[in-house]
Amino acid sequence: MGGTVEVEGLSKTYGSQNIWHDVTLTLPAGEITALLGPSGTGKSVFLKSVMGLVQPEAGSILIDGTDMVRATEAMRLEMRKRFGVLFQDGALFGSMNVYDNVAFPLREHTKKTEADIRAIVMEKLDMVGLVGQEHKVPGEISGGMKKRAGLARSLVTDPEIILIDEPDSGLDPVRTSNLAQLLVEVNAATDATMLVVTHNIELARTMPDNLGMLYRRELVMFGPREDFLLTDHPVVSQFMSGDPEGPIGMSEEVDHRRDEPVDLTPAYPGGTSILTRHAGARPVEVLPRQLTPKSGRPRPAADRHRERVSSGAAQLYIAPDDETDRARSLPRKGLVTRALTSVGDLFALGLDAIRSTFRRPFAVRELLEQFWFVVSVSWIPAMLVAIPFGAVIALQLGTLTVQVGAQSFTGAASVLAVVQQAAPIVTTLVIAGAGGAAICADLGSRRIKDEIDAMRVMGIDPVRRLVVPRVLACVFAAVLLNGLVSVVGVIGGYFFNVVVQGGTPGAYLASFTALAQISDLWVGEIKAVIFGFVAGVVACYRGLNTAPGPKGVGDAVNQSVVVTFLLLFFVNFVITTLYLQLVPGKGA
Ligand SMILES: Nc1ncnc2c1ncn2[C@@H]1O[C@H](COP(=O)(O)OP(=O)(O)OP(=O)(O)O)[C@@H](O)[C@H]1O
């Protein structure tokens, strides 16, 4: 049987926006519970809080004794292995076909053979009617198929708690009913605790054992279907009948701002229920029929639920009308506080990436793919920039040394300028502009498609799986390209100094060997390592923290490139100053 989820006094804010506060409810073990509410009332935020993906400011979420609010990320990753989650659009990984998507949690968390994995995957695909479609990638299947594939993936590890975000979104009524029936069959077969977020009235009437409703930042009602569906609470009955008249308006923001209390007198006096109104002239005094498994398999949760209702253990909760709490608004964090928080989070991600580099299993394939990708998009621009850069430095220094009568130092000055300064900066600017921007866009679009959250709820750490390979790819690519850019820059400088400005080849090389030392060459590569690391961490940080929507991804890419450039010049200044102070020049 699935676990019990006990939510106590839970509150969540975003900036100054109070999403909901003091939410208290219990998801009874093995039963199906639906959470309803108009758009924007924070149903998805609540679901993510239960998964530990969103951090509420107050309250607790106890799952068999573990508090998801206070648990460390490592504990949450472990707890989430007990969850199966179906996101709104399935949150399938776009780079894998349906089969690999469904097999993913088994490959990550079990030592099963491929033959065993195949048997489980095909059984789940059969359950959701997707046999024959397993070789298609998410871009080739319909919204409904994505949902069913997401459901199959959420079931492969036999989860104890199944969380489902809007199973009906984007589906026609028949497929919605089929999916609801499928969820009931799954509940009968697994006895898992299920929480379904929806605003589909038919689904809410026929599927769950318990229902709750969020409205105007609070849980207005929660309890067994037998009571909830027969209530005359104006908010609940308006919502359940889809009536445009009533306390629920066009937008949650406007509803929030209204300061008058909700009128709790029934809109339809005389004890008529929402069901009566649904049936028009024919009064219906009984509950709508609840879906039962067509397989004929008994649903143990239904018996336990009946028992709880008849013994009086299951009670309907109705929120008191409390205006003061509702009107509460929180102070917004200042710009400086937000900037400092971002810098702190960026550092924390950098440290986490270093720590996670030494954790197993290491995503070698992802590293190789990312390294190849970063090098392939960066090497041509890097080379094209290196030649004029080397030439400009050689011409400038060549002219200057002639002016002061020190032509014999031209070689040393140009090579050191290219190797120590120009090459690492050029390389990393190109890596940040080409590779880093693409990494940021990739992670950002995965985030807005819920792929990152899907990974976390499967108990997989995105830092180990996604960030470490990308950061290391940037570091290795920076070292490799820095070497190439140095060579091309030095050759370019030699060509312009010796061929164009008439310098002597022997003097060019002799001055270099006389004045430069091996550490001068090393410092360039050390800079490349550090700059590559900075470019990779900033790109991943902005990608993983992208705001919702395509504009959010665009903004994140822009900020990632700008922030990397600023950091690079600052870090270069610090390293150069330290090097020149700490390492005496040859012959100094
Ligand atoms: N990461 C976030 N940052 C800031 N605000 C957020 C974030 N996620 C959600 N919100 C805000 O929280 C509120 C509730 O959003 P949520 O998606 O939970 O609503 P919902 O009830 O699931 O709506 P719908 O039924 O339309 O999906 C919205 O105002 C949304 O803008």
The ligand as an SDF file (V2000), in Angstrom:
LIG
                    3D

 31 33  0  0  0  0  0  0  0  0999 V2000
    8.8340   29.5700  -10.5920 N   0  0  0  0  0  0  0  0  0  0  0  0
    7.9070   30.5190  -10.3690 C   0  0  0  0  0  0  0  0  0  0  0  0
    8.2810   31.7840  -10.1280 N   0  0  0  0  0  0  0  0  0  0  0  0
    7.3860   32.7500   -9.8720 C   0  0  0  0  0  0  0  0  0  0  0  0
    6.0390   32.5450   -9.8500 N   0  0  0  0  0  0  0  0  0  0  0  0
    5.6030   31.3090  -10.0880 C   0  0  0  0  0  0  0  0  0  0  0  0
    6.5010   30.2240  -10.3660 C   0  0  0  0  0  0  0  0  0  0  0  0
    5.7640   29.0970  -10.5520 N   0  0  0  0  0  0  0  0  0  0  0  0
    4.4710   29.4670  -10.4150 C   0  0  0  0  0  0  0  0  0  0  0  0
    4.3800   30.7730  -10.1470 N   0  0  0  0  0  0  0  0  0  0  0  0
    3.1260   31.5440   -9.9180 C   0  0  0  0  0  0  0  0  0  0  0  0
    2.3390   30.8190   -8.9920 O   0  0  0  0  0  0  0  0  0  0  0  0
    0.9650   30.9680   -9.3280 C   0  0  0  0  0  0  0  0  0  0  0  0
    0.3250   29.5970   -9.3570 C   0  0  0  0  0  0  0  0  0  0  0  0
    0.8390   28.8660  -10.4600 O   0  0  0  0  0  0  0  0  0  0  0  0
    0.4110   27.3520  -10.7470 P   0  0  0  0  0  0  0  0  0  0  0  0
    1.0580   26.9490  -12.0280 O   0  0  0  0  0  0  0  0  0  0  0  0
    0.6650   26.5110   -9.5700 O   0  0  0  0  0  0  0  0  0  0  0  0
   -1.1610   27.5060  -10.9320 O   0  0  0  0  0  0  0  0  0  0  0  0
   -2.2030   26.3880  -11.2980 P   0  0  0  0  0  0  0  0  0  0  0  0
   -3.2730   26.4600  -10.2810 O   0  0  0  0  0  0  0  0  0  0  0  0
   -1.5420   25.0640  -11.4760 O   0  0  0  0  0  0  0  0  0  0  0  0
   -2.7250   26.9530  -12.6900 O   0  0  0  0  0  0  0  0  0  0  0  0
   -3.2200   26.1810  -14.0100 P   0  0  0  0  0  0  0  0  0  0  0  0
   -4.4450   25.4300  -13.6190 O   0  0  0  0  0  0  0  0  0  0  0  0
   -3.5100   27.2850  -14.9610 O   0  0  0  0  0  0  0  0  0  0  0  0
   -2.0830   25.2920  -14.4410 O   0  0  0  0  0  0  0  0  0  0  0  0
    0.9100   31.6990  -10.6680 C   0  0  0  0  0  0  0  0  0  0  0  0
    0.5900   33.0560  -10.4110 O   0  0  0  0  0  0  0  0  0  0  0  0
    2.3130   31.6030  -11.2040 C   0  0  0  0  0  0  0  0  0  0  0  0
    2.6560   32.7480  -11.9480 O   0  0  0  0  0  0  0  0  0  0  0  0
  1  2  1  0
  2  3  1  0
  2  7  2  0
  3  4  2  0
  4  5  1  0
  5  6  2  0
  6  7  1  0
  6 10  1  0
  7  8  1  0
  8  9  2  0
  9 10  1  0
 10 11  1  0
 11 12  1  0
 11 30  1  0
 12 13  1  0
 13 14  1  0
 13 28  1  0
 14 15  1  0
 15 16  1  0
 16 17  2  0
 16 18  1  0
 16 19  1  0
 19 20  1  0
 20 21  2  0
 20 22  1  0
 20 23  1  0
 23 24  1  0
 24 25  2  0
 24 26  1  0
 24 27  1  0
 28 29  1  0
 28 30  1  0
 30 31  1  0
M  END
$$$$
